[in-house]
Amino acid sequence: MVAALQPEINDPNDDYACNGGFLRSDALLVVTIIQDTYDSDSLGTVDEWITALRTAKNGDDDAFMVLVLTTDVDLGYQQLCLPNQYNPNPNRLRTLADGVEHGFVGSLCMEGYDDWFKERVTYLVDLCDDFVPPG
């Protein structure tokens, strides 16, 4: 995720930029992560990821939203994914969503995602209505 936010690959004025124009100052950024295991391969720390998001959106916590669907085995026994198992170590993806103003995390093992995404889109519409682009 952090690599995708790098200014070098998002420059709208660079014809060769990989994601030129993707990261815009006049738009909200919605990061959606879907992973069925603990995140152990992503580079950096959760704090570095949050800093990268804030930097990419000029320090405006209301300019981005993080949606995560992942395992819930770190929530205790009787969760949806593996009800007879428990991992007391917090999932880094849950920590990311919990660490930002507009972060949401849901169980990858819930039956259907329609309602979960509908609720988040409703929230996003409200966030968008209140968004004031810089400048």
BELWO-V424961 format. One record per residue. N is the residue number from 1. RES is the residue in three letters. SS is DSSP state (a for helix, b for strand, c for the rest). PHI is phi in whole degrees, 0 to 359 (999 if undefined). Layout:
N & RES & SS & PHI
N & RES & SS & PHI
//
This chain:
1 & MET & c & 999
2 & VAL & c & 299
3 & ALA & a & 299
4 & ALA & a & 290
5 & LEU & a & 265
6 & GLN & c & 301
7 & PRO & a & 303
8 & GLU & a & 301
9 & ILE & a & 260
10 & ASN & a & 246
11 & ASP & c & 297
12 & PRO & c & 291
13 & ASN & c & 266
14 & ASP & c & 254
15 & ASP & c & 298
16 & TYR & c & 258
17 & ALA & c & 293
18 & CYS & c & 304
19 & ASN & c & 245
20 & GLY & c & 312
21 & GLY & c & 88
22 & PHE & c & 294
23 & LEU & c & 267
24 & ARG & c & 248
25 & SER & c & 286
26 & ASP & c & 265
27 & ALA & c & 221
28 & LEU & c & 287
29 & LEU & b & 252
30 & VAL & b & 244
31 & VAL & b & 264
32 & THR & b & 241
33 & ILE & b & 238
34 & ILE & b & 235
35 & GLN & c & 212
36 & ASP & c & 268
37 & THR & c & 227
38 & TYR & c & 296
39 & ASP & c & 280
40 & SER & c & 231
41 & ASP & c & 255
42 & SER & c & 291
43 & LEU & c & 285
44 & GLY & c & 88
45 & THR & c & 251
46 & VAL & a & 300
47 & ASP & a & 299
48 & GLU & a & 293
49 & TRP & a & 296
50 & ILE & a & 295
51 & THR & a & 299
52 & ALA & a & 297
53 & LEU & a & 297
54 & ARG & a & 297
55 & THR & a & 296
56 & ALA & a & 298
57 & LYS & c & 250
58 & ASN & c & 55
59 & GLY & c & 76
60 & ASP & c & 265
61 & ASP & a & 295
62 & ASP & a & 273
63 & ALA & a & 258
64 & PHE & b & 212
65 & MET & b & 221
66 & VAL & b & 239
67 & LEU & b & 246
68 & VAL & b & 229
69 & LEU & b & 245
70 & THR & b & 205
71 & THR & c & 299
72 & ASP & c & 246
73 & VAL & a & 295
74 & ASP & a & 273
75 & LEU & a & 266
76 & GLY & c & 115
77 & TYR & c & 291
78 & GLN & c & 71
79 & GLN & c & 284
80 & LEU & c & 285
81 & CYS & c & 286
82 & LEU & c & 223
83 & PRO & c & 300
84 & ASN & c & 260
85 & GLN & c & 233
86 & TYR & c & 208
87 & ASN & c & 246
88 & PRO & c & 287
89 & ASN & c & 277
90 & PRO & c & 299
91 & ASN & c & 292
92 & ARG & a & 300
93 & LEU & a & 290
94 & ARG & a & 293
95 & THR & a & 298
96 & LEU & a & 298
97 & ALA & a & 298
98 & ASP & a & 289
99 & GLY & c & 270
100 & VAL & c & 242
101 & GLU & c & 301
102 & HIS & c & 240
103 & GLY & b & 244
104 & PHE & b & 222
105 & VAL & b & 228
106 & GLY & b & 227
107 & SER & b & 283
108 & LEU & c & 297
109 & CYS & c & 266
110 & MET & c & 293
111 & GLU & c & 278
112 & GLY & c & 82
113 & TYR & c & 245
114 & ASP & a & 306
115 & ASP & a & 297
116 & TRP & a & 299
117 & PHE & a & 291
118 & LYS & a & 300
119 & GLU & a & 297
120 & ARG & a & 290
121 & VAL & a & 294
122 & THR & a & 301
123 & TYR & a & 298
124 & LEU & a & 298
125 & VAL & a & 300
126 & ASP & a & 297
127 & LEU & a & 298
128 & CYS & a & 294
129 & ASP & a & 298
130 & ASP & a & 268
131 & PHE & c & 290
132 & VAL & c & 241
133 & PRO & c & 298
134 & PRO & c & 295
135 & GLY & c & 98
//
